[in-house]
């Protein structure tokens, strides 16, 4: 069976990186020291809490581990009718309160991290992404772009969407911006209205992210590209990853699964990479 990196997640301080691989193992790395800390069997989708204390991974259901001890502290059983659907993505919010689960053929589900209780089924929502303060969750499908309020799981907004099924979403509510990646393209939209501001990628979108202050956008579709927040492209590089990528929350590292590299990854200093891309110093993450 082909082994491939399928999920990446940094801790908030960028010291830890969880690497999920198909057909099912999770490696935890000390990034600065290039040292593997431990391996968890099973699971191809991963999410670390910002404080680096907990790891959520797919496996037999969803498992949450204490990283200091490596012990399983909770197992979340998915609804019986959904257990045959492959989990595509996990994301724990910045406060380590909520876990959003994206699975093939399902609306996203949100669980309470501390109890494992199912809190919400987000209708017409996939690949949802939390705002940096954890108060909003933004996702959608081929017809909707929806903003949910995490306080009570009510809808803040629901705008029309299109251009293929959703594959990746990145949000920066502080600047009223969202990138919606799909099977056909990546679009930069006004979050408050759904207005399209620019196209920031063509073809299937594997990855989308903002930098720490929302001045830069990163996408991986036909290639890896860096854009400014108006949709101007600085540079693009083909074939630098298998499509699975992550940027550390503090803007220090860019990680990517290696093309035909099994469960190996490349990690770049993001600021050094941006300098080669011609990005002005005042637009870098600080």
VOPA-752561 format. One record per residue: x, y, z of N, C-alpha, C, O in turn; residue in three letters. Coordinates in pm, whole numbers, padded with zeros to 5 digits, always signed. Example, Ala and Ser with C-alpha at 12.3 -4.5 7.8 and 13.67 -1.06 7.14 Angstrom:
REM VOPA-752561
+01319-00569+00780+01230-00450+00780+01320-00330+00780+01424-00332+00846ALA/+01285-00225+00708+01367-00106+00714+01290+00003+00787+01341+00114+00804SER/
END
This chain:
REM VOPA-752561
+00085-00120+00000+00000+00000+00000+00089+00125+00000+00192+00129+00067UNK/+00047+00226-00076+00123+00350-00085+00117+00427+00047+00009+00450+00101UNK/+00234+00466+00099+00241+00547+00220+00262+00692+00180+00349+00723+00098UNK/+00182+00783+00239+00188+00924+00200+00145+01011+00316+00050+00978+00388UNK/+00213+01124+00334+00171+01221+00435+00036+01279+00395+00017+01323+00282UNK/-00059+01277+00490-00195+01321+00459-00246+01431+00551-00351+01490+00524UNK/-00173+01462+00659-00220+01564+00753-00102+01616+00834-00014+01539+00874UNK/-00101+01749+00859+00006+01813+00936-00055+01912+01034-00152+01981+01001UNK/+00000+01920+01155-00051+02015+01254+00062+02058+01347+00129+01974+01407UNK/+00081+02191+01360+00180+02248+01451+00114+02285+01584-00005+02315+01590UNK/+00195+02281+01690+00154+02346+01814+00169+02497+01797+00232+02543+01702UNK/+00110+02573+01889+00111+02718+01876+00249+02780+01879+00273+02881+01813UNK/+00341+02719+01956+00476+02773+01965+00568+02717+01857+00687+02748+01854UNK/+00514+02635+01767+00586+02578+01653+00694+02478+01693+00775+02439+01609UNK/+00696+02435+01817+00800+02341+01860+00763+02197+01824+00852+02115+01803UNK/+00634+02166+01816+00589+02031+01784+00515+02029+01651+00444+02123+01617UNK/+00535+01920+01577+00464+01899+01451+00414+01755+01448+00492+01660+01458UNK/+00281+01741+01434+00221+01608+01419+00204+01579+01271+00156+01662+01195UNK/+00244+01458+01232+00240+01417+01091+00155+01291+01080+00193+01185+01129UNK/+00040+01303+01016-00046+01188+00990-00021+01133+00851-00004+01209+00756UNK/-00018+01001+00839+00013+00938+00711-00086+00825+00683-00134+00757+00774UNK/-00114+00806+00555-00186+00686+00514-00082+00578+00490+00027+00610+00444UNK/-00110+00452+00519-00241+00397+00558-00275+00408+00706-00378+00354+00747UNK/-00193+00474+00790-00237+00494+00926-00130+00492+01033-00114+00391+01101UNK/-00057+00602+01049+00032+00620+01163+00053+00770+01182+00041+00847+01087UNK/+00084+00810+01305+00106+00951+01337+00241+00965+01407+00266+00902+01509UNK/+00328+01048+01350+00458+01078+01410+00453+01217+01472+00397+01310+01414UNK/+00511+01230+01590+00522+01359+01657+00668+01400+01657+00754+01327+01706UNK/+00696+01520+01601+00833+01566+01585+00862+01690+01670+00779+01779+01685UNK/+00984+01692+01725+01043+01812+01782+01109+01883+01664+01212+01839+01615UNK/+01049+01993+01619+01089+02055+01493+01231+02111+01500+01313+02083+01413UNK/+01260+02189+01602+01390+02256+01611+01506+02158+01622+01615+02185+01571UNK/+01484+02046+01689+01591+01949+01710+01587+01833+01611+01667+01740+01620UNK/+01494+01840+01514+01484+01737+01410+01475+01597+01472+01540+01503+01426UNK/+01394+01586+01575+01388+01461+01651+01244+01411+01660+01152+01486+01695UNK/+01226+01283+01628+01094+01222+01643+01070+01191+01790+01149+01120+01853UNK/+00962+01244+01845+00932+01228+01987+00865+01094+02015+00903+01022+02107UNK/+00763+01062+01934+00694+00934+01950+00608+00908+01827+00583+00998+01746UNK/+00563+00784+01814+00474+00743+01705+00349+00682+01763+00355+00601+01856UNK/+00235+00721+01708+00106+00664+01746+00056+00579+01630+00053+00625+01516UNK/+00018+00457+01657-00031+00369+01551-00174+00405+01516-00256+00436+01602UNK/-00204+00400+01385-00339+00428+01337-00364+00576+01326-00318+00654+01409UNK/-00437+00614+01223-00478+00752+01209-00403+00827+01103-00280+00827+01100UNK/-00476+00892+01014-00415+00969+00906-00447+01118+00914-00387+01198+00843UNK/-00543+01157+01001-00578+01297+01021-00542+01337+01164-00568+01262+01258UNK/-00480+01456+01180-00430+01497+01311-00460+01643+01339-00476+01723+01247UNK/-00467+01678+01468-00475+01817+01510-00417+01829+01650-00455+01755+01740UNK/-00323+01924+01667-00266+01955+01798-00337+02075+01859-00381+02164+01787UNK/-00347+02076+01991-00395+02197+02057-00286+02303+02051-00168+02271+02036UNK/-00326+02430+02062-00230+02540+02054-00123+02528+02162-00007+02562+02138UNK/-00160+02479+02281-00063+02468+02390+00024+02343+02378+00110+02320+02463UNK/+00001+02262+02275+00082+02143+02255+00060+02034+02356+00143+01945+02371UNK/-00051+02039+02427-00077+01942+02534-00152+01819+02484-00129+01709+02533UNK/-00242+01838+02386-00327+01729+02339-00312+01707+02189-00282+01800+02113UNK/-00332+01584+02148-00336+01545+02007-00466+01473+01980-00501+01378+02050UNK/-00538+01518+01877-00654+01445+01827-00614+01377+01697-00549+01438+01612UNK/-00653+01251+01682-00623+01180+01558-00738+01086+01522-00812+01040+01609UNK/-00749+01061+01392-00846+00962+01348-00788+00824+01371-00666+00808+01386UNK/-00873+00726+01373-00831+00588+01396-00956+00505+01406-01041+00509+01318UNK/-00968+00431+01513-01093+00363+01541-01181+00462+01616-01178+00469+01739UNK/-01258+00538+01540-01324+00654+01597-01226+00769+01597-01139+00776+01511UNK/-01239+00859+01694-01148+00972+01710-01084+00959+01847-01154+00942+01948UNK/-00952+00967+01852-00880+00947+01977-00807+01075+02017-00749+01143+01932UNK/-00810+01106+02146-00741+01223+02199-00636+01175+02299-00667+01102+02393UNK/-00512+01219+02277-00399+01174+02358-00339+01290+02436-00338+01404+02391UNK/-00289+01257+02555-00205+01347+02631-00062+01329+02580-00008+01219+02586UNK/-00001+01435+02529+00128+01421+02465+00242+01400+02564+00340+01332+02531UNK/+00232+01455+02682+00340+01439+02780+00361+01293+02816+00474+01247+02831UNK/+00251+01220+02830+00259+01080+02870+00241+00983+02753+00279+00867+02761UNK/+00182+01035+02643+00151+00947+02530+00029+00861+02552+00002+00770+02474UNK/-00045+00888+02660-00160+00804+02695-00289+00852+02629-00313+00971+02614UNK/-00371+00755+02589-00504+00785+02537-00591+00831+02653-00605+00760+02752UNK/-00650+00950+02640-00734+01001+02749-00882+01003+02712-00967+01016+02800UNK/-00913+00992+02582-01053+00990+02542-01069+00929+02404-00986+00950+02315UNK/-01174+00854+02387-01211+00801+02256-01352+00848+02224-01445+00823+02300UNK/-01367+00915+02111-01497+00968+02069-01555+00874+01965-01497+00855+01858UNK/-01669+00817+01996-01736+00729+01901-01821+00811+01806-01903+00893+01849UNK/-01802+00791+01678-01881+00862+01578-02017+00795+01562-02031+00676+01592UNK/-02120+00870+01515-02250+00809+01491-02238+00685+01403-02161+00685+01307UNK/-02313+00580+01436-02298+00451+01368-02311+00461+01217-02239+00393+01144UNK/-02401+00546+01170-02423+00556+01025-02307+00624+00953-02301+00624+00830UNK/-02213+00682+01030-02103+00757+00970-01968+00688+00984-01867+00740+00936UNK/-01963+00575+01048-01835+00514+01079-01762+00463+00955-01640+00444+00960UNK/-01832+00440+00846-01767+00392+00724-01713+00505+00638-01644+00480+00539UNK/-01742+00629+00675-01695+00744+00597-01559+00791+00648-01540+00811+00768UNK/-01466+00808+00556-01329+00842+00592-01319+00983+00647-01369+01078+00585UNK/-01253+00998+00762-01226+01131+00816-01120+01198+00731-01012+01142+00710UNK/-01150+01317+00681-01058+01390+00594-00977+01495+00669-00866+01529+00628UNK/-01033+01547+00778-00966+01658+00845-01018+01673+00988-01137+01653+01014UNK/-00927+01707+01080-00962+01740+01218-00905+01878+01249-00796+01912+01204UNK/-00979+01958+01326-00926+02086+01372-00978+02117+01512-01099+02127+01533UNK/-00885+02133+01606-00920+02179+01740-00911+02331+01742-00816+02387+01687UNK/-01007+02397+01804-01007+02544+01805-00895+02596+01895-00840+02520+01975UNK/-00862+02726+01884-00748+02781+01960-00763+02773+02112-00663+02778+02183UNK/-00885+02760+02162-00906+02751+02307-00908+02606+02356-00926+02582+02476UNK/-00891+02510+02265-00894+02366+02297-01027+02323+02357-01033+02233+02440UNK/-01134+02389+02312-01269+02358+02359-01344+02271+02261-01416+02179+02301UNK/-01328+02299+02131-01408+02233+02027-01319+02158+01928-01206+02198+01900UNK/-01373+02047+01877-01308+01969+01771-01403+01960+01654-01512+01904+01665UNK/-01360+02016+01539-01439+02006+01416-01389+01888+01334-01269+01870+01315UNK/-01483+01807+01286-01450+01686+01211-01512+01693+01072-01634+01704+01058UNK/-01427+01685+00971-01472+01677+00832-01453+01535+00785-01343+01480+00796UNK/-01559+01474+00733-01551+01337+00682-01620+01329+00546-01712+01405+00517UNK/-01573+01236+00467-01625+01219+00332-01777+01195+00333-01825+01104+00400UNK/-01849+01278+00259-01994+01259+00244-02078+01306+00360-02198+01278+00363UNK/-02019+01377+00456-02093+01422+00574-02086+01573+00590-01992+01637+00542UNK/-02185+01629+00659-02170+01764+00713-02071+01756+00830-02060+01654+00897UNK/-01998+01867+00853-01904+01870+00965-01975+01849+01098-02088+01894+01118UNK/-01908+01780+01189-01956+01760+01325-01861+01829+01421-01740+01832+01399UNK/-01916+01885+01528-01835+01953+01630-01854+01881+01764-01966+01859+01809UNK/-01741+01845+01826-01742+01776+01954-01678+01863+02062-01593+01948+02034UNK/-01719+01839+02186-01655+01901+02301-01528+01823+02332-01533+01701+02350UNK/-01415+01892+02338-01286+01824+02357-01277+01757+02494-01221+01648+02505UNK/-01331+01820+02596-01314+01768+02732-01405+01649+02762-01369+01562+02841UNK/-01522+01645+02700-01619+01539+02731-01643+01442+02616-01692+01332+02638UNK/-01609+01482+02493-01637+01399+02377-01780+01409+02328-01819+01338+02235UNK/-01860+01496+02390-02000+01510+02353-02015+01576+02217-01945+01673+02186UNK/-02107+01524+02135-02139+01586+02007-02221+01713+02034-02328+01707+02093UNK/-02168+01827+01989-02231+01956+02016-02317+02006+01901-02420+02069+01924UNK/-02275+01979+01777-02346+02036+01664-02316+01960+01537-02205+01910+01517UNK/-02417+01950+01452-02402+01906+01314-02421+02028+01227-02528+02089+01229UNK/-02319+02065+01151-02319+02190+01077-02370+02167+00934-02295+02127+00846UNK/-02498+02193+00915-02562+02168+00786-02494+02247+00675-02461+02364+00692UNK/-02474+02181+00561-02416+02243+00442-02275+02297+00466-02234+02394+00403UNK/-02201+02236+00557-02070+02287+00596-01967+02175+00594-01987+02071+00657UNK/-01856+02197+00521-01743+02105+00520-01613+02184+00527-01609+02302+00493UNK/-01506+02115+00571-01372+02175+00579-01373+02308+00655-01303+02403+00618UNK/-01453+02313+00762-01465+02438+00837-01336+02473+00909-01260+02385+00949UNK/-01313+02604+00925-01192+02656+00989-01229+02756+01096-01314+02843+01075UNK/-01166+02744+01214-01195+02834+01325-01124+02969+01306-01015+02975+01249UNK/-01188+03075+01354-01120+03204+01363-01013+03195+01471-01016+03102+01553UNK/-00920+03289+01473-00807+03281+01565-00846+03298+01710-00772+03255+01799UNK/-00961+03359+01737-01006+03371+01875-01107+03262+01912-01155+03257+02026UNK/-01139+03174+01817-01227+03062+01844-01375+03096+01851-01455+03009+01883UNK/-01413+03219+01822-01554+03257+01834-01635+03223+01709-01758+03218+01715UNK/-01568+03200+01597-01637+03172+01472-01581+03045+01409-01465+03009+01429UNK/-01666+02978+01332-01625+02863+01252-01683+02882+01113-01804+02897+01098UNK/-01596+02882+01012-01638+02916+00876-01616+02796+00786-01506+02741+00780UNK/-01720+02756+00716-01712+02643+00623-01816+02657+00514-01878+02762+00500UNK/-01836+02551+00437-01935+02559+00331-01935+02435+00244-01868+02336+00273UNK/-02013+02444+00137-02015+02337+00038-02030+02400-00100-02002+02519-00116UNK/-02072+02325-00198-02078+02377-00335-02183+02485-00354-02185+02552-00457UNK/-02271+02503-00256-02377+02603-00268-02376+02708-00158-02442+02812-00171UNK/-02304+02684-00049-02310+02773+00067-02171+02809+00119-02079+02728+00113UNK/-02158+02931+00170-02047+02973+00255-02111+03020+00385-02186+03118+00386UNK/-02083+02950+00495-02156+02973+00619-02060+03008+00732-01955+02946+00748UNK/-02097+03109+00809-02023+03147+00930-02107+03108+01051-02222+03151+01065UNK/-02049+03025+01138-02118+02980+01259-02059+03048+01382-01938+03072+01389UNK/-02144+03078+01479-02101+03133+01607-02081+03017+01705-02175+02944+01733UNK/-01959+03000+01757-01931+02883+01840-01995+02891+01978-02004+02790+02048UNK/-02039+03008+02018-02102+03023+02150-02230+02942+02159-02256+02878+02261UNK/-02310+02943+02051-02438+02873+02055-02468+02797+01926-02578+02743+01911UNK/-02373+02792+01832-02386+02725+01704-02502+02778+01620-02570+02704+01550UNK/-02522+02908+01631-02617+02976+01543-02542+03030+01421-02421+03049+01426UNK/-02616+03055+01313-02555+03109+01192-02539+03260+01202-02632+03332+01236UNK/-02418+03307+01172-02394+03450+01160-02430+03496+01019-02489+03603+01002UNK/-02395+03414+00919-02426+03447+00780-02428+03320+00696-02371+03217+00734UNK/-02494+03329+00580-02503+03217+00486-02513+03277+00347-02618+03328+00307UNK/-02402+03271+00270-02397+03330+00137-02386+03222+00031-02338+03112+00059UNK/-02431+03251-00091-02417+03154-00200-02270+03126-00230-02185+03214-00221UNK/-02243+03003-00267-02109+02962-00308-02122+02879-00435-02232+02837-00472UNK/-02011+02857-00502-02016+02779-00625-01877+02735-00665-01785+02734-00584UNK/-01863+02698-00792-01733+02662-00849-01675+02535-00788-01558+02532-00750UNK/-01757+02431-00779-01708+02302-00733-01723+02280-00584-01759+02371-00509UNK/-01696+02157-00541-01710+02124-00399-01591+02178-00320-01480+02187-00372UNK/-01615+02212-00194-01515+02275-00109-01408+02173-00067-01440+02061-00027UNK/-01281+02213-00078-01169+02127-00040-01080+02188+00068-01007+02115+00136UNK/-01084+02319+00085-01000+02386+00185-01057+02525+00211-01104+02592+00120UNK/-01052+02567+00338-01096+02702+00374-00994+02763+00470-00947+02698+00563UNK/-00961+02891+00445-00876+02968+00536-00946+03099+00566-01005+03159+00476UNK/-00941+03144+00690-01017+03261+00730-00930+03364+00800-00833+03329+00868UNK/-00965+03489+00783-00905+03598+00859-01014+03704+00882-01017+03807+00815UNK/-01104+03676+00979-01216+03767+01003-01175+03908+01040-01249+04003+01013UNK/-01057+03924+01100-01011+04057+01140-00998+04150+01020-01009+04272+01035UNK/-00975+04094+00904-00967+04174+00781-01083+04143+00686-01081+04181+00569UNK/-01185+04073+00740-01306+04043+00662-01273+03960+00537-01329+03984+00430UNK/-01182+03863+00552-01136+03784+00438-01153+03635+00463-01140+03588+00576UNK/-01181+03562+00356-01183+03416+00359-01138+03366+00222-01175+03421+00119UNK/-01057+03261+00223-01022+03191+00100-01101+03061+00096-01094+02980+00189UNK/-01175+03041-00012-01250+02917-00030-01187+02841-00145-01195+02881-00261UNK/-01123+02729-00112-01065+02642-00213-01163+02533-00250-01237+02483-00165UNK/-01164+02497-00376-01260+02398-00423-01193+02301-00520-01072+02306-00542UNK/-01274+02214-00576-01225+02118-00675-01189+02186-00806-01130+02123-00894UNK/-01224+02315-00820-01200+02385-00946-01104+02504-00934-01035+02537-01030UNK/-01099+02569-00816-01020+02691-00802-01013+02734-00656-01077+02673-00569UNK/-00935+02840-00629-00933+02903-00497-00973+03049-00516-00921+03118-00603UNK/-01067+03096-00433-01119+03233-00445-01102+03308-00314-01126+03253-00206UNK/-01060+03432-00324-01053+03522-00209-01183+03600-00204-01220+03667-00299UNK/-01253+03590-00090-01386+03649-00076-01390+03745+00043-01311+03734+00136UNK/-01485+03838+00037-01519+03921+00151-01608+03837+00244-01715+03793+00203UNK/-01564+03815+00366-01636+03726+00456-01774+03778+00491-01867+03699+00508UNK/-01788+03909+00501-01916+03967+00544-02022+03967+00435-02140+03984+00464UNK/-01981+03948+00309-02078+03957+00200-02071+03843+00100-02164+03824+00022UNK/-01961+03766+00101-01943+03662+00001-01893+03715-00132-01881+03638-00228UNK/-01864+03844-00140-01817+03905-00265-01679+03849-00302-01590+03841-00217UNK/-01663+03811-00429-01533+03762-00475-01440+03879-00503-01474+03972-00576UNK/-01320+03874-00441-01222+03979-00458-01114+03940-00559-01062+04026-00630UNK/-01080+03811-00565-00975+03767-00657-00977+03615-00666-01030+03546-00578UNK/-00918+03565-00774-00890+03423-00787-00746+03401-00742-00655+03468-00791UNK/-00725+03308-00649-00590+03285-00596-00549+03139-00615-00485+03079-00528UNK/-00585+03084-00727-00548+02948-00760-00646+02888-00858-00765+02919-00855UNK/-00596+02803-00946-00681+02731-01039-00665+02582-01015-00564+02537-00961UNK/-00764+02507-01057-00762+02362-01040-00792+02327-00894-00829+02413-00815UNK/-00775+02200-00859-00808+02148-00726-00720+02214-00619-00598+02218-00633UNK/-00782+02267-00514-00709+02336-00407-00680+02239-00293-00772+02193-00225UNK/-00552+02209-00272-00512+02119-00164-00494+02192-00032-00512+02133+00074UNK/-00457+02321-00039-00414+02391+00082-00442+02540+00066-00427+02596-00043UNK/-00482+02604+00177-00499+02749+00180-00472+02797+00321-00512+02732+00418UNK/-00405+02912+00333-00374+02967+00465-00341+03115+00453-00301+03162+00347UNK/-00360+03188+00564-00313+03326+00578-00187+03326+00664-00164+03233+00742UNK/-00106+03431+00650+00004+03448+00744-00050+03507+00874-00170+03530+00888UNK/+00038+03531+00967-00003+03566+01103-00079+03698+01112-00166+03713+01197UNK/-00048+03794+01024-00118+03923+01031-00212+03947+00914-00261+04059+00894UNK/-00239+03842+00835-00339+03851+00730-00298+03928+00606-00384+03962+00524UNK/-00168+03957+00590-00122+04032+00474-00085+03941+00356-00073+03988+00243UNK/-00066+03812+00384-00027+03718+00280-00121+03599+00278-00176+03559+00381UNK/-00138+03542+00159-00220+03423+00139-00134+03317+00072-00056+03347-00020UNK/-00148+03194+00119-00075+03082+00061-00176+02980+00007-00272+02946+00077UNK/-00155+02933-00114-00241+02829-00169-00156+02725-00240-00047+02753-00288UNK/-00209+02602-00245-00146+02498-00325-00257+02434-00409-00342+02362-00357UNK/-00253+02463-00538-00345+02399-00631-00261+02339-00743-00208+02229-00729UNK/-00249+02411-00855-00158+02363-00959-00012+02380-00920+00076+02315-00977UNK/+00014+02469-00823+00147+02490-00767+00131+02561-00633+00020+02599-00596UNK/+00240+02577-00561+00237+02653-00436+00258+02800-00469+00356+02836-00535UNK/+00165+02885-00424+00170+03027-00459+00158+03113-00335+00093+03076-00237UNK/+00222+03231-00340+00213+03332-00236+00148+03455-00296+00191+03503-00401UNK/+00044+03507-00229-00033+03621-00278-00039+03728-00170-00021+03698-00052UNK/-00063+03853-00210-00096+03953-00108-00247+03951-00086-00319+03879-00154UNK/-00293+04031+00010-00434+04024+00049-00529+04088-00051-00650+04088-00029UNK/-00475+04141-00160-00561+04191-00269-00573+04090-00382-00650+04109-00476UNK/-00495+03981-00372-00498+03880-00476-00385+03889-00577-00387+03817-00677UNK/-00287+03976-00553-00169+03984-00638-00073+03870-00603-00044+03848-00486UNK/-00025+03798-00705+00066+03686-00679+00211+03732-00679+00256+03797-00773UNK/+00283+03697-00573+00425+03726-00564+00508+03623-00641+00597+03659-00718UNK/+00478+03494-00617+00557+03390-00682+00482+03258-00674+00384+03246-00601UNK/+00530+03160-00750+00473+03026-00746+00584+02924-00769+00679+02951-00842UNK/+00570+02809-00707+00667+02701-00719+00592+02570-00740+00508+02534-00657UNK/+00621+02497-00848+00554+02369-00871+00624+02255-00797+00743+02260-00769UNK/+00546+02152-00767+00599+02023-00721+00685+02031-00595+00779+01952-00581UNK/+00656+02122-00504+00734+02125-00380+00669+02041-00271+00726+02026-00162UNK/+00550+01987-00298+00480+01910-00196+00382+01815-00261+00351+01827-00380UNK/+00332+01720-00181+00229+01630-00231+00089+01691-00216-00011+01625-00244UNK/+00083+01816-00173-00045+01884-00152-00081+01902-00006-00165+01986+00027UNK/-00019+01823+00082-00042+01836+00226+00060+01933+00284+00180+01907+00278UNK/+00013+02046+00339+00101+02150+00388+00047+02209+00518-00071+02193+00550UNK/+00134+02278+00592+00091+02350+00712+00190+02462+00740+00310+02448+00715UNK/+00138+02572+00792+00221+02684+00837+00202+02696+00988+00089+02694+01037UNK/+00311+02710+01061+00301+02720+01206+00228+02849+01244+00243+02950+01175UNK/+00149+02846+01351+00071+02964+01390+00154+03090+01412+00103+03201+01394UNK/+00281+03074+01451+00366+03191+01475+00441+03236+01349+00522+03328+01356UNK/+00414+03172+01236+00474+03212+01110+00619+03172+01093+00687+03226+01005UNK/+00668+03079+01174+00810+03043+01168+00839+02937+01061+00939+02947+00990UNK/+00752+02836+01050+00782+02721+00965+00673+02697+00861+00556+02726+00883UNK/+00716+02643+00748+00629+02587+00645+00666+02441+00631+00781+02409+00603UNK/+00569+02352+00648+00594+02208+00637+00511+02151+00524+00402+02199+00495UNK/+00565+02047+00459+00494+01986+00347+00534+01840+00333+00650+01803+00355UNK/+00438+01757+00296+00468+01620+00262+00547+01615+00132+00518+01691+00039UNK/+00645+01527+00124+00731+01517+00007+00662+01433-00101+00601+01330-00071UNK/+00673+01477-00225+00618+01401-00337+00687+01265-00343+00809+01257-00354UNK/+00608+01158-00336+00660+01021-00335+00762+01001-00225+00860+00927-00241UNK/+00738+01067-00112+00834+01061-00001+00788+00979+00117+00842+00994+00226UNK/+00688+00891+00096+00631+00811+00205+00586+00904+00318+00511+00998+00293UNK/+00631+00878+00442+00588+00963+00554+00692+01068+00590+00696+01116+00703UNK/+00778+01105+00493+00878+01209+00514+00821+01347+00484+00727+01360+00406UNK/+00880+01449+00546+00834+01587+00526+00954+01678+00502+01067+01648+00542UNK/+00927+01789+00438+01021+01900+00430+00972+02012+00520+00851+02035+00528UNK/+01063+02081+00588+01029+02197+00670+01121+02312+00630+01243+02298+00632UNK/+01061+02425+00595+01137+02544+00557+01117+02654+00661+01011+02661+00725UNK/+01216+02739+00679+01197+02864+00751+01113+02954+00662+01157+02992+00553UNK/+00995+02989+00707+00902+03061+00620+00955+03198+00580+00937+03240+00466UNK/+01019+03267+00673+01068+03401+00639+01179+03397+00535+01186+03483+00448UNK/+01264+03296+00543+01368+03279+00441+01305+03248+00305+01349+03299+00202UNK/+01202+03162+00307+01135+03128+00183+01066+03250+00122+01067+03268+00000UNK/+01007+03334+00206+00940+03453+00156+01039+03553+00097+01008+03622+00000UNK/+01157+03560+00156+01259+03651+00103+01297+03613-00039+01318+03699-00124UNK/+01307+03482-00066+01340+03437-00201+01224+03460-00297+01240+03459-00419UNK/+01106+03480-00239+00986+03503-00318+00968+03652-00351+00880+03689-00429UNK/+01053+03737-00293+01045+03879-00320+00942+03953-00240+00898+04061-00278UNK/+00901+03894-00125+00803+03960-00039+00874+04065+00046+00974+04035+00110UNK/+00823+04188+00046+00883+04295+00124+00880+04263+00273+00788+04197+00320UNK/+00980+04308+00345+00994+04272+00487+00877+04319+00571+00843+04254+00670UNK/+00813+04428+00534+00703+04478+00615+00576+04398+00594+00476+04423+00661UNK/+00576+04301+00500+00459+04217+00479+00478+04078+00534+00389+03994+00520UNK/+00591+04049+00595+00614+03919+00654+00546+03910+00790+00516+04011+00854UNK/+00523+03785+00833+00476+03765+00970+00582+03812+01066+00701+03792+01044UNK/+00537+03873+01173+00632+03918+01275+00613+03835+01399+00683+03855+01499UNK/
END
